Structure formats: C-alpha cells, structure tokens
Amino acid sequence: CAIVASMLRIFDKNKSGPEVLAKLLGYLTSLDDERSKGKIADKTQEGVAKYLAQLKIHLFGNEDHEVTKDGVLLLSAEAAKKDLPLLLVQNLSVLDFEARKDVASVFGALVRVKGEDG
C-alpha cells in the first residue's frame, strides 16, 4: 500500500498540468545530464516517477480528478513542443518498472491525442 500512499501524496499539492509538465521536464533534463556523467541520483529518479504519475492523472483523470478534452489537448501540445516524448524515450532505460509503465501510458496518450487532433 506504499504505492497508494505515495499516489495520494502526489496530488496533495494540486499542481496544474503545465506545472507538472515543467517539473517533469526539469527532472528529465537532470536525469539526462546525470546519465551522461554515469551517476544517477535516486532523488532524480524519484522526481521523474512522481511527476510522471501526476502527468498521467492529468491526461487520463481518476476518481478525484476529472479531465477535459481541451485541457488534455493543451497539455499534449505543450508536451510535444517541449520534446517530452523524446526525453521519455531517451531516459527509459534508467527508470524503474513503475515509471516505465507510466512512460508507456503517457507516450501513448500523447501520440493518440496528436493523431486525433490532426
């Protein structure tokens, strides 16, 4: 149940989608830098996992967070503009299993939204 407890803590701050995206991009950039130097901090991996899970909720919703199509479209467009899919794929090998599953969900959502949008 540690996962459930950590998921509940994720939404305690109620960050907006763009705020979550900005935080995730910051952690992914740090992770990329650390990976190139050969030493990855646990805190960085935890930050990526935390904000990936939070972004997933902003894209799909849950029982406590309802999403709108416009909100998802805006968030997806911003994620694509900031090269989030590329950063996710580049750092996939250094993420833990749960974060990899979230990467797959987020990446799939971003591709589908872009595909449906035109």
N, CA and C atoms as a LAMMPS dump frame, in Angstrom:
ITEM: TIMESTEP
0
ITEM: NUMBER OF ATOMS
354
ITEM: BOX BOUNDS ff ff ff
-5.0000000000000000e+02 5.0000000000000000e+02
-5.0000000000000000e+02 5.0000000000000000e+02
-5.0000000000000000e+02 5.0000000000000000e+02
ITEM: ATOMS id mol type element x y z
1 1 1 N 0.816 -1.212 0
2 1 2 C 0 0 0
3 1 3 C 0.852 1.265 0
4 2 1 N 2.162 1.086 -0.053
5 2 2 C 3.04 2.258 -0.113
6 2 3 C 2.824 3.031 -1.406
7 3 1 N 2.507 2.305 -2.468
8 3 2 C 2.266 2.961 -3.752
9 3 3 C 1.024 3.841 -3.667
10 4 1 N -0.035 3.327 -3.043
11 4 2 C -1.269 4.105 -2.896
12 4 3 C -1.01 5.354 -2.057
13 5 1 N -0.258 5.19 -0.976
14 5 2 C 0.056 6.338 -0.121
15 5 3 C 0.861 7.379 -0.884
16 6 1 N 1.828 6.914 -1.696
17 6 2 C 2.624 7.883 -2.449
18 6 3 C 1.78 8.554 -3.525
19 7 1 N 0.825 7.842 -4.111
20 7 2 C -0.054 8.441 -5.112
21 7 3 C -0.934 9.508 -4.471
22 8 1 N -1.373 9.278 -3.257
23 8 2 C -2.19 10.272 -2.573
24 8 3 C -1.383 11.519 -2.269
25 9 1 N -0.107 11.333 -1.89
26 9 2 C 0.749 12.493 -1.622
27 9 3 C 1.013 13.295 -2.883
28 10 1 N 1.025 12.624 -4.024
29 10 2 C 1.296 13.309 -5.285
30 10 3 C 0.301 14.431 -5.515
31 11 1 N -0.97 14.175 -5.237
32 11 2 C -1.972 15.186 -5.541
33 11 3 C -2.287 16.103 -4.376
34 12 1 N -1.538 15.992 -3.286
35 12 2 C -1.747 16.9 -2.159
36 12 3 C -1.527 18.352 -2.572
37 13 1 N -0.588 18.583 -3.476
38 13 2 C -0.241 19.949 -3.858
39 13 3 C -1.137 20.498 -4.958
40 14 1 N -1.898 19.637 -5.633
41 14 2 C -2.81 20.043 -6.7
42 14 3 C -2.162 20.964 -7.724
43 15 1 N -1.05 20.542 -8.251
44 15 2 C -0.385 21.319 -9.288
45 15 3 C -1.178 21.224 -10.586
46 16 1 N -1.119 22.293 -11.372
47 16 2 C -1.791 22.282 -12.665
48 16 3 C -0.989 21.434 -13.642
49 17 1 N -1.612 21.08 -14.752
50 17 2 C -0.941 20.285 -15.772
51 17 3 C 0.355 20.916 -16.259
52 18 1 N 0.342 22.219 -16.62
53 18 2 C 1.594 22.852 -17.055
54 18 3 C 2.677 22.875 -15.969
55 19 1 N 2.28 23.014 -14.707
56 19 2 C 3.255 22.981 -13.617
57 19 3 C 3.884 21.594 -13.502
58 20 1 N 3.051 20.566 -13.609
59 20 2 C 3.542 19.186 -13.546
60 20 3 C 4.491 18.931 -14.715
61 21 1 N 4.1 19.371 -15.899
62 21 2 C 4.93 19.19 -17.082
63 21 3 C 6.289 19.88 -16.906
64 22 1 N 6.284 21.099 -16.396
65 22 2 C 7.532 21.833 -16.177
66 22 3 C 8.435 21.105 -15.183
67 23 1 N 7.862 20.616 -14.096
68 23 2 C 8.644 19.875 -13.098
69 23 3 C 9.219 18.596 -13.702
70 24 1 N 8.378 17.864 -14.441
71 24 2 C 8.827 16.623 -15.066
72 24 3 C 9.959 16.895 -16.049
73 25 1 N 9.816 17.926 -16.858
74 25 2 C 10.864 18.27 -17.815
75 25 3 C 12.172 18.615 -17.098
76 26 1 N 12.068 19.315 -15.981
77 26 2 C 13.26 19.632 -15.189
78 26 3 C 13.953 18.384 -14.672
79 27 1 N 13.169 17.464 -14.138
80 27 2 C 13.756 16.219 -13.634
81 27 3 C 14.321 15.372 -14.765
82 28 1 N 13.637 15.328 -15.918
83 28 2 C 14.147 14.559 -17.053
84 28 3 C 15.448 15.145 -17.587
85 29 1 N 15.551 16.462 -17.604
86 29 2 C 16.784 17.111 -18.044
87 29 3 C 17.925 16.782 -17.08
88 30 1 N 17.629 16.82 -15.784
89 30 2 C 18.638 16.451 -14.785
90 30 3 C 19.036 14.993 -14.929
91 31 1 N 18.051 14.14 -15.151
92 31 2 C 18.318 12.712 -15.321
93 31 3 C 19.195 12.472 -16.542
94 32 1 N 18.899 13.176 -17.615
95 32 2 C 19.697 13.059 -18.837
96 32 3 C 21.142 13.49 -18.584
97 33 1 N 21.331 14.599 -17.877
98 33 2 C 22.683 15.084 -17.538
99 33 3 C 23.415 14.085 -16.647
100 34 1 N 22.715 13.573 -15.641
101 34 2 C 23.321 12.613 -14.716
102 34 3 C 23.677 11.314 -15.438
103 35 1 N 22.81 10.89 -16.36
104 35 2 C 23.051 9.66 -17.119
105 35 3 C 24.32 9.804 -17.953
106 36 1 N 24.514 10.953 -18.558
107 36 2 C 25.706 11.172 -19.39
108 36 3 C 26.979 11.2 -18.546
109 37 1 N 26.863 11.568 -17.276
110 37 2 C 28.022 11.596 -16.375
111 37 3 C 28.25 10.237 -15.717
112 38 1 N 27.283 9.318 -15.855
113 38 2 C 27.447 7.98 -15.314
114 38 3 C 26.989 7.791 -13.884
115 39 1 N 26.395 8.807 -13.287
116 39 2 C 25.922 8.669 -11.903
117 39 3 C 24.55 9.312 -11.779
118 40 1 N 23.561 8.483 -11.451
119 40 2 C 22.184 8.955 -11.374
120 40 3 C 21.729 8.95 -9.911
121 41 1 N 21.225 10.081 -9.459
122 41 2 C 20.758 10.206 -8.076
123 41 3 C 19.367 9.586 -7.932
124 42 1 N 19.157 8.903 -6.817
125 42 2 C 17.844 8.321 -6.532
126 42 3 C 16.767 9.4 -6.489
127 43 1 N 17.124 10.564 -5.938
128 43 2 C 16.16 11.658 -5.82
129 43 3 C 15.648 12.084 -7.194
130 44 1 N 16.521 12.084 -8.184
131 44 2 C 16.127 12.464 -9.54
132 44 3 C 15.172 11.429 -10.125
133 45 1 N 15.495 10.155 -9.949
134 45 2 C 14.613 9.1 -10.447
135 45 3 C 13.249 9.151 -9.751
136 46 1 N 13.254 9.419 -8.469
137 46 2 C 12.003 9.521 -7.723
138 46 3 C 11.18 10.715 -8.21
139 47 1 N 11.837 11.827 -8.496
140 47 2 C 11.146 13.001 -9.011
141 47 3 C 10.505 12.73 -10.358
142 48 1 N 11.231 12.047 -11.239
143 48 2 C 10.672 11.687 -12.546
144 48 3 C 9.455 10.801 -12.355
145 49 1 N 9.579 9.782 -11.509
146 49 2 C 8.465 8.861 -11.278
147 49 3 C 7.248 9.588 -10.704
148 50 1 N 7.492 10.485 -9.766
149 50 2 C 6.408 11.223 -9.124
150 50 3 C 5.646 12.076 -10.146
151 51 1 N 6.381 12.844 -10.937
152 51 2 C 5.713 13.751 -11.862
153 51 3 C 5.173 13.027 -13.098
154 52 1 N 5.731 11.874 -13.433
155 52 2 C 5.139 11.052 -14.493
156 52 3 C 3.766 10.55 -14.067
157 53 1 N 3.694 10.056 -12.833
158 53 2 C 2.414 9.572 -12.318
159 53 3 C 1.393 10.702 -12.255
160 54 1 N 1.84 11.871 -11.879
161 54 2 C 0.946 13.019 -11.789
162 54 3 C 0.494 13.468 -13.186
163 55 1 N 1.408 13.456 -14.151
164 55 2 C 1.05 13.817 -15.527
165 55 3 C 0.046 12.822 -16.095
166 56 1 N 0.235 11.568 -15.773
167 56 2 C -0.696 10.529 -16.226
168 56 3 C -2.109 10.831 -15.718
169 57 1 N -2.223 11.274 -14.494
170 57 2 C -3.529 11.625 -13.938
171 57 3 C -4.103 12.836 -14.66
172 58 1 N -3.26 13.794 -15.008
173 58 2 C -3.739 14.971 -15.747
174 58 3 C -4.203 14.611 -17.158
175 59 1 N -3.643 13.549 -17.721
176 59 2 C -4.037 13.139 -19.068
177 59 3 C -5.251 12.209 -19.078
178 60 1 N -5.358 11.334 -18.063
179 60 2 C -6.417 10.331 -18.038
180 60 3 C -7.488 10.592 -16.992
181 61 1 N -7.122 11.324 -15.945
182 61 2 C -8.047 11.541 -14.84
183 61 3 C -8.074 10.349 -13.9
184 62 1 N -8.79 10.52 -12.813
185 62 2 C -9.064 9.442 -11.858
186 62 3 C -10.319 9.825 -11.091
187 63 1 N -10.627 9.108 -10.04
188 63 2 C -11.88 9.39 -9.31
189 63 3 C -11.883 10.762 -8.646
190 64 1 N -10.71 11.33 -8.402
191 64 2 C -10.62 12.636 -7.748
192 64 3 C -10.312 13.784 -8.707
193 65 1 N -9.946 13.448 -9.93
194 65 2 C -9.513 14.477 -10.882
195 65 3 C -10.146 14.198 -12.241
196 66 1 N -11.051 15.046 -12.644
197 66 2 C -11.706 14.898 -13.934
198 66 3 C -10.955 15.741 -14.966
199 67 1 N -10.781 15.193 -16.163
200 67 2 C -10.064 15.917 -17.209
201 67 3 C -11.039 16.396 -18.278
202 68 1 N -10.644 17.448 -18.975
203 68 2 C -11.426 17.942 -20.099
204 68 3 C -10.621 17.722 -21.375
205 69 1 N -11.318 17.577 -22.474
206 69 2 C -10.645 17.358 -23.749
207 69 3 C -9.731 18.537 -24.087
208 70 1 N -10.211 19.751 -23.854
209 70 2 C -9.398 20.934 -24.135
210 70 3 C -8.133 20.963 -23.278
211 71 1 N -8.28 20.608 -22.022
212 71 2 C -7.115 20.577 -21.128
213 71 3 C -6.089 19.562 -21.571
214 72 1 N -6.55 18.394 -21.977
215 72 2 C -5.646 17.349 -22.456
216 72 3 C -4.974 17.787 -23.751
217 73 1 N -5.736 18.419 -24.644
218 73 2 C -5.157 18.901 -25.91
219 73 3 C -4.07 19.944 -25.666
220 74 1 N -4.337 20.889 -24.775
221 74 2 C -3.346 21.924 -24.463
222 74 3 C -2.09 21.33 -23.824
223 75 1 N -2.299 20.423 -22.875
224 75 2 C -1.171 19.79 -22.189
225 75 3 C -0.354 18.948 -23.173
226 76 1 N -1.018 18.233 -24.043
227 76 2 C -0.334 17.404 -25.039
228 76 3 C 0.456 18.259 -26.018
229 77 1 N -0.138 19.365 -26.453
230 77 2 C 0.56 20.261 -27.38
231 77 3 C 1.812 20.839 -26.73
232 78 1 N 1.692 21.237 -25.478
233 78 2 C 2.84 21.79 -24.761
234 78 3 C 3.916 20.716 -24.564
235 79 1 N 3.501 19.493 -24.246
236 79 2 C 4.452 18.392 -24.062
237 79 3 C 5.196 18.105 -25.361
238 80 1 N 4.488 18.129 -26.475
239 80 2 C 5.126 17.884 -27.772
240 80 3 C 6.084 19.022 -28.12
241 81 1 N 5.673 20.244 -27.835
242 81 2 C 6.516 21.415 -28.13
243 81 3 C 7.821 21.372 -27.329
244 82 1 N 7.762 20.818 -26.138
245 82 2 C 8.937 20.741 -25.256
246 82 3 C 9.717 19.438 -25.437
247 83 1 N 9.364 18.626 -26.43
248 83 2 C 10.048 17.355 -26.73
249 83 3 C 9.962 16.325 -25.61
250 84 1 N 8.85 16.319 -24.879
251 84 2 C 8.688 15.343 -23.808
252 84 3 C 8.787 13.905 -24.309
253 85 1 N 8.128 13.536 -25.411
254 85 2 C 8.248 12.135 -25.853
255 85 3 C 9.699 11.712 -26.085
256 86 1 N 10.5 12.57 -26.684
257 86 2 C 11.904 12.253 -26.925
258 86 3 C 12.66 12.065 -25.616
259 87 1 N 12.464 12.966 -24.67
260 87 2 C 13.146 12.839 -23.374
261 87 3 C 12.734 11.566 -22.64
262 88 1 N 11.455 11.207 -22.748
263 88 2 C 10.988 9.979 -22.091
264 88 3 C 11.691 8.752 -22.67
265 89 1 N 11.751 8.679 -23.988
266 89 2 C 12.374 7.534 -24.642
267 89 3 C 13.872 7.488 -24.36
268 90 1 N 14.531 8.631 -24.388
269 90 2 C 15.974 8.668 -24.146
270 90 3 C 16.34 8.182 -22.748
271 91 1 N 15.462 8.398 -21.791
272 91 2 C 15.774 8.049 -20.398
273 91 3 C 15.063 6.796 -19.907
274 92 1 N 14.384 6.114 -20.787
275 92 2 C 13.6 4.939 -20.397
276 92 3 C 14.446 3.869 -19.702
277 93 1 N 15.646 3.658 -20.172
278 93 2 C 16.475 2.57 -19.644
279 93 3 C 16.896 2.768 -18.19
280 94 1 N 16.858 3.985 -17.68
281 94 2 C 17.309 4.221 -16.305
282 94 3 C 16.153 4.385 -15.32
283 95 1 N 14.927 4.229 -15.791
284 95 2 C 13.765 4.363 -14.916
285 95 3 C 13.369 3.012 -14.342
286 96 1 N 12.715 3.037 -13.179
287 96 2 C 12.249 1.787 -12.591
288 96 3 C 10.996 1.298 -13.326
289 97 1 N 10.575 0.098 -12.996
290 97 2 C 9.494 -0.555 -13.726
291 97 3 C 8.197 0.253 -13.714
292 98 1 N 7.785 0.757 -12.565
293 98 2 C 6.535 1.521 -12.476
294 98 3 C 6.602 2.792 -13.32
295 99 1 N 7.746 3.466 -13.285
296 99 2 C 7.907 4.674 -14.095
297 99 3 C 7.877 4.331 -15.582
298 100 1 N 8.445 3.186 -15.95
299 100 2 C 8.399 2.76 -17.353
300 100 3 C 6.962 2.524 -17.804
301 101 1 N 6.162 1.944 -16.928
302 101 2 C 4.747 1.736 -17.275
303 101 3 C 4.053 3.081 -17.472
304 102 1 N 4.353 4.051 -16.627
305 102 2 C 3.773 5.387 -16.781
306 102 3 C 4.259 6.056 -18.063
307 103 1 N 5.525 5.843 -18.417
308 103 2 C 6.047 6.378 -19.677
309 103 3 C 5.241 5.821 -20.838
310 104 1 N 4.987 4.524 -20.823
311 104 2 C 4.222 3.899 -21.908
312 104 3 C 2.828 4.512 -22.011
313 105 1 N 2.175 4.723 -20.889
314 105 2 C 0.828 5.31 -20.886
315 105 3 C 0.846 6.753 -21.376
316 106 1 N 1.768 7.542 -20.855
317 106 2 C 1.85 8.953 -21.232
318 106 3 C 2.228 9.084 -22.707
319 107 1 N 3.22 8.324 -23.144
320 107 2 C 3.653 8.38 -24.536
321 107 3 C 2.491 8.007 -25.463
322 108 1 N 1.791 6.931 -25.126
323 108 2 C 0.644 6.504 -25.928
324 108 3 C -0.437 7.572 -25.984
325 109 1 N -0.7 8.211 -24.867
326 109 2 C -1.718 9.268 -24.826
327 109 3 C -1.306 10.447 -25.692
328 110 1 N -0.052 10.828 -25.618
329 110 2 C 0.431 11.96 -26.409
330 110 3 C 0.342 11.662 -27.908
331 111 1 N 0.678 10.447 -28.294
332 111 2 C 0.612 10.064 -29.708
333 111 3 C -0.844 10.013 -30.184
334 112 1 N -1.714 9.457 -29.354
335 112 2 C -3.139 9.374 -29.733
336 112 3 C -3.763 10.757 -29.847
337 113 1 N -3.49 11.622 -28.902
338 113 2 C -4.065 12.97 -28.944
339 113 3 C -3.586 13.704 -30.174
340 114 1 N -2.3 13.582 -30.468
341 114 2 C -1.758 14.245 -31.65
342 114 3 C -2.392 13.662 -32.913
343 115 1 N -2.564 12.346 -32.924
344 115 2 C -3.163 11.685 -34.078
345 115 3 C -4.627 12.061 -34.281
346 116 1 N -5.362 12.187 -33.203
347 116 2 C -6.778 12.555 -33.29
348 116 3 C -6.953 14.015 -33.646
349 117 1 N -6.004 14.83 -33.215
350 117 2 C -6.084 16.265 -33.459
351 117 3 C -5.79 16.618 -34.914
352 118 1 N -5.054 15.778 -35.578
353 118 2 C -4.794 16.041 -36.976
354 118 3 C -3.379 15.94 -37.28
